[in-house]
């Protein structure tokens, strides 16, 4: 398993909530991708939603630099690795 993909425990979920993040959608045993240097847990569904937002921004021309492509590629890679874990 990649270092940035983890299986959640009740302790990790409690710590996540203590850090101020909503965790009502997370369950022990869920696999998540650690984004922002491990600060944010993203499930496969959340990654899919974020890919949709990025692709919408690209289609509307909201992002004019290469950041959109890098973000989309990062998300797609994370989703693939999460599904394989």
Buried (B, 14 or more C-beta within 10 A) or exposed (E): EEEBBBEBEEEBBEEBEEEEEEBEEBEEEBBBBBBEEEEBBBBBEBBEEBBEEBEEBBEEEEBEEEEBEEBBEBBEEBBEBBEEB
